[in-house]
Amino acid sequence: MNKPSVAVVGCGKVGSALALLLRDRGYPVVAVASKRAESAQKLARSLDCSAYDRPWEATLKADLVFITTPDREIAPVSELIAREGGFRSGQVVAHTSGAHASSELHGVREAGALAVSIHPLQSFADVAGAMENLSGSYFALEGDEAAIPVARQVVDDLKGHAFIIKAEDKPLYHAAACIASNYLVSLMHLATNLYGRFGLSQKEAFEALYPLVRGTINNIRRVGPVEALTGPVARGDVPTIAGHMPALDRVGNRESRLYRLLGLYTIQVAREKGSIDAGQARQLEEVFMASANGEDVSKSKEVSS
């Protein structure tokens, strides 16, 4: 399949990384656009292509258009481009949102173009990190059937792995991605802050905990999340869990509730693993569901034994 010419609307981390990587993979990147002229011009200099602050001028030049704006701007930017005649029949127009379906590309199909969402299942802290992380990542594809071969080609050329999802599944898909990525960051923030309670700096706490996290991730990759579960819940160690509760209650209600809710969920994992029986599960539930600072967490989470 010939590699289509590319335009990128939105010159943030994802758009910049995609444009640079696709250029390196032999795609002619012909135009970039951004509402911030300096962002478009900076990326255009790296790509040796044209920069625009009016996105419809960029999209008209390409066979494959990526709209890589923030999620809330995808629909209005698409509407603007369509209103100005910036889409044409035969084009493939893609956005990279994990939360939204291809239908967010307003005006694309009405112009005779094809709409597709191509979401990299990856986190991007900066452009260099995005370029490094994209290779080998998984990409969720959703949209017009005729656009899928082009989307697959892009993923293949980025050395990624593609899978198809339905539009109605995108909210659940994205929520799971947030849990795996964003909430992992939050959990590390919580854990390092707790270590600060007995004198470690955040850097020292991270250095102490990181080998544990890395080992856990390696175990999950090797044997899967169920078999990788270790610790007091997996052992049915009620006294140890009970000892955690007063210490966490002294830290704060939010921290205590989060620990308890995660513990209740972890009981299910331990039962699936077969490392605890129904009686042990009930004992653990009683400890986790005990009221914390006057609030009954059992109303927030139901756990089956």
N, C-alpha and C positions, 0 to 999 in steps of 0.2 A: 504494500500500500504506500502511495506517495505521501510524503509528510506535508500536511497543509500549512499554509502561512498562518501566523498567529498574531493576534492583538490581545493585549492585557489591559483591562480597565480596573484600576486600583493597584497602586504601587507600594503597598505595605509589605510585610514580611513574606506572606504566602505568594502574592502576585510577583514580587521581585524574584523570589527563589524559583518559582515555576518558569518565569521568563528566561532566567539565566540558565537553568538546567535544560530547558527545551532547546535553547540556542546551542548549547553544548552537544545535544543529541541530534543536531542536524536540522532542526525546525527553523524555517525563516521567520524570525520574530520581526514583524514589519512596523509595529506601532505600539506605543504604550500611552495611557492616559490616566490622569489623576486630577482631582479638584485642587490639589496642591501642586502648582506648576513646578516647583523646585524638586519635588519627589519624582515626577515624570521625567524631568530633564536629567536628573542624576542617573536614573535607570537607563534612559535612552542612550546616554553617553557610554555606559557599560556595554550596551547591546549594539551600538552603532545603528540606531533606528530613529524614527521620528517620534516626537513627544507632543501630546495634545492636552489641553485643558477642557476641550469639548469632546466628550467620549465618542459621539457618533462619527466624528471625523476619523478616529482610529479604527473603529469597528468596520467601517466600509472597506478598509484595505485588506481585510483578512478573511480566510475561509474558516478559521477556528478562533472563536472569541472566548476569552476567560474574563468573567466578571468576579473579581476577587476583593470587592469592597467588604466592609463589615456587614454582617447579616441584615441588619435593619435597613441598609441602603440598597440591597439587591433589587427589590421591587421598584423603588422610585427611580433608580438609575436605569434599569431596563425600560421603564415606561418613558423616560426622557429620550433614550436612544431610539426607541420605536417611534416616538412622536416626531423625531427629527429625521426619520427615514434611514437610520443607521444599521438596520438589519435587512437582509435580503434572502431570497430563496436560495437554498442550497448550503447556507451557512450552518455550522454547528456552534451553538452558544452554550457555554457551560458556566456554572458557578461552583464554588468549592465549599459551600456551607454543609456542615454535618446535620444541622437541625432542620433545614428547609428542603422541601422537594423541588424538583425542576419547575414546577408550576409557579414558583416565585419569580421566574424570568418572564415578567409581564410583557406582552407584545411580541415576543419572539415567534411563537407559533403562528400568530395572526399575520406576520410578515412572510410566512412561508419557510422560515428557518426551523432548525431542530433544537430542542432544549434538552439538556442533560445536567445532572449534578455529579461531580467527580470530587468526592471528599477524601482527602488523605487522613487516615487514622493515625495521626501523629500530632505532637505538640511542637510549637515554634516559638522559641524565646527571642530569636533574632534571625536575620537572613542567612548568615553563615551556618547556623545550627539547622535551619530549615533545609538548606541545600544538602547538608550532611545526612539528615534524618530521613529525607524523602525516599532515598534509594533503599529498597527492601521493605518499605512500608506497605500496608494493605490499603486499598482504596475501595470505598463503597460507591457503586454506580447505580443511578436511577434516572430514568427519563425515556425519551423516544427511542423505540427499538432501533430505528435506522441510525441513531447517533451512537449507539453502544460500540460498534466496531471501531469508530474513531477514538472513543474514550478508552477502549481496551488497548489500542495502539499506543496512546499517550502513556498509559500505565506501564505497559511492557517496555517502552523506551526509557522510562524512568526507573527501570529495574524493580518495579513494584509488583504487587499481586492484587488482582481485581476480583470483586464479588458483587453480585446484583442484589439489591434490596427493593422492596416496594415503597411507594411514597408514604403510605400510612404507617410504615414501620420506622420512619426516620426519627421521630421523637424518642422512641424507646432506644433505638440504636445510639443516638447522641447522648442520652442520659447515661447509658452504660459506659460510653467513652469518657464522660465527665467523671464518673465514679473511678474509673481505672487511672485517669491522669490527674485531673484537678483535685479530686478528693484525696488522692495519695499525697499530693503536696500539702494539703490541709492537715492530714494525719501526721506527716513529718514535722509540720510546724507545731502541732500540739505536743508531739513526743519530745521535741527539742526544748520546748518551753517548760515541760514538766521536769526535764533534767536540769534546767536552770534554777529550779526550786531548791536544789541542794548544791548549787554553787558553780555548775559548769556554764561557760559561755555558750552561746548558740553554735558557734563554730566548733567548739570542743564537743558539744552534744552531738552535732551532726557527724563529726569524725568518729565518735564512739558508736553511733547507731548505724552508720552507713554499711559497715561489713555485715551486720545482721540483715539489713534490708536487701543487700546484694545477694547474700546467701539464700534468703527467702525467695527472691525472684528466680534465682537459679534452680531452686527446688521445684517451684511451680512449673518452670519450663521443662524440667526433667520428668516429673511425675504427675503434673496437673495440680489444680488448687485443692482438691479434696485430700489427696494423699500427702500433700505438702503441709497440711495443718499440723502444728505442734503446739505445745504450751498447756496451760492449766485447764482450759475448756476441753481440749482434745483428750486430756487425761482424766477428766471428771474430778479435778482437784478443787472441791468446794471450799475447803479452808483457805486456800491461797486466794481465790477470787474474793471471798468474804473479807480477807485482809486488805484487798485493794480499795474496797468501797469507802471506808472512813477517810483514807488519805485523799481520794479523789473528791469526796464531798467537801473537804476543806479547801480544795483548789477552787471549786466553783460548780454551780448547778449545771451549766452547759457542758462542761467537761465530763462531769459525772454521768449525765444523761446519755451523752454520746458513747461513753465507754459501755454503759449498760445495754444500749440498743445494739451496738456492735457485738456485744457478748451474746445477746439473745439470738442474733442471726448466726453467730458462730456455732451455737449449739446445733443448729440444723446441719451445718457442715460436718461437725463431729459425728452426728447420728448417721449421716450419709457415709462417712468414712468407716463407721462401725467401731469406733474406738471407745464409745460410751453406750450404755444401755438406756432404756426408757426411764428407769429409776434415777440414774445419775442425771439425765437430762432434766427431770422434774426438779431435782434438788438445785441444779444450777439456775433454772428458771426462777425459783423462789428467791435466790440471792439477788439475781439481776433485776427482778421485778419489785423488790422491796422499795418502798417510797424513798425518794431522794429529795431532801429539802422540802418535804410536804407534797411532792408531785408523784402521781402514780404512773410510772412508765409503762405499765401493762396496757394502758389505753392507747399508747403510741405504737405498740408492736405486738402482734400475735405470733406465738411460736408453737409449732406442733412438735410433739415428741415422737 
